[in-house]
Amino acid sequence: MKKLILVRHAKSSWEAITNDVTRPISQRGVLDAHLVSAELQKYLPKSFIVWSSKAKRAKETATIFCQNMDINLDCILIKDDLYTFEYSKLTNEIKKCKNEYDSLILFGHNDAITKFVNNFGNQCFDNIPTSGVVIINFPQQEWSNISSGVIEHTIFPRDLKVINEH
């Protein structure tokens, strides 16, 4: 069985005059990343590999999540090919994961993440929000063979904010 934990990068800042790859996350993005990562810790598998897009906002999100979940930052593998908004490219990268890893935590981008979840999960979403997490379990033994999975859990910032307000 394979477990995929997809994390859409935190809300980016549009105040910085920069190109897309170097755009940082916003203050709201920082707060949401802290909120969601604290909740995700409850669902972490015993072992996993961590991948992040090369985009600054994805790397910053991965850093916040890993710090909050006591994951060594040196464990984050930056993968240029995860800087994609295309579902097919994201799928190809996930299917390249080595089978020695049963669980993969991936920090990436939309539209690729939402389309991947809608094609490989058993629920559909209009949009996976920034800092949103979707955990999908696949019955297959090899990453290259993953097809239809079951969504184990979703963690979206808006849902946690509603809980914390009560």
N, C-alpha and C positions, 0 to 999 in steps of 0.2 A: 504494500500500500504506500502511496506517495501523498504527502501533504504540501500544499502550496499556500503560502500566506502572502497575498498581494497587498501592497500598501501604495496608495496613490500619494505622491509627494504632497507636502503641506502647501497651504495657500501661498502663492508667490507675491512678491512685492513688485508693483508696477511703477513705483516711485523712482527706482534706480534706472538711470539711462544706461542700458547695457544690452548685449545681445541675448538671445534666448538661453543659450547654454550657461551663461554666467549670472542669470537672474536669481537673486536670493529669495528666501522665504520672508513673509511679512511677520509682523508682531502677532497677528491673529494666528498665522501659521505655526509659529513657535508654541503658542498656548495650546492650540488644538493637538499638535504633535505630542506634547507632554501629557495631555488628557487621554488621548487614545492609547499611547504606549503604556501608560500605567494599567489600563484595562487589558491590553493584549498580553501582558505578562502572565495573566491567569490561564492563557490558552497555549503558551509556548510548549512545543515538544521538547523532549530531553536533548536531542541533538538536531542540528540544522546547519545550513550554509546560508550566508547573507550576500545578496547581490544588490547593487545599486546602479542606476543610470549614471552617466558621467556628468549630467546636469547639476549645477550647484544646488538647486532647490531639492533635488532628490538626495544628494549626498548630505545636505544639512538635515533633512528629515531622517535619514538613516542614522546619522550621528545622535540626534536627540533620542530616537527610539532605542538605540543600542545602549546609550548611557543609562537610560531609565530602566532597562531590562538587564543590566549588568553583563552586557556582551562586550567583549574586548573590541575596540574600534579597529584593531588590526585585522579583524575577521571579515570586515566589509570588503567584498571584491567589487571594484568599479569596472563595469562592463560597458564599453563604448556602444555596443549594439543594442543596449537597453534604452538608449536615447532614441526612442521611436514612439510614434503616435499610431503606428499601424499594427493592427491586431495580428496579421500574418507574421510580421517580423518578431513580435513579442512571443508568439507561439513557437516559432522556430528556435528562439533562444532558450525558452523553458525546456523544450524537448531535448536540448543539448546537455542538460544537467547530468552529471555523473550519477549512475545508479547507486553508488556507495552512500549517497545522501538520500535519506527518505523524506527529508523536509527541507523546503526552500523558502526563505523569506526574501521577497523581491520588492524593491522600491522603484516605481516607474511612473508612467504618464498615461493620461487619457488622450485619445479615445481608445487606445490599445487595451487598457485594463478593463474598462466597461464592456467592450466587445468580447474580450477573452472570457470574462465571467459569464456573459450572456450565452456564449457558445459552448462553454465547457461545464458550467454550473447547472443546477436544477432550479434556479430562480432567475428572473430577469429584472434588470434595473435600468431606469432611464439614464442614470449617471452615478458613478461611484464618486462621492465627494472628495475634495482634498482632505488629506489625512485619514481617509477612509480605508478600512481593512476588510478584506474578504478572505476567509479561510476555506479552502476547498480540499476535500479528501478524494483521492482517486484510487479505485480498487486495483489498478494495474501495478505491476512490479517494476516496470521500466518507464523512465520519463519519456522516452521516445514513443511509447505506446499510449500515453494518456489520452483519454477521449472524454467520456461523460463522467463528471464527478458530482459529489454531493457537497453542498455548501454547509459547513459545520457551524459557522458563526460569522456575523458581520459586526463591525464596530465602526460606527459613524459618529463624528463629533457632535452633531445635533442631538443624537439620542442620549449621549452622556450629559450634555448640557441640561436637557429636560430632567434627567434623574437628579442632577446636582442642585437644581433649582427648587426641588421639593423637600 
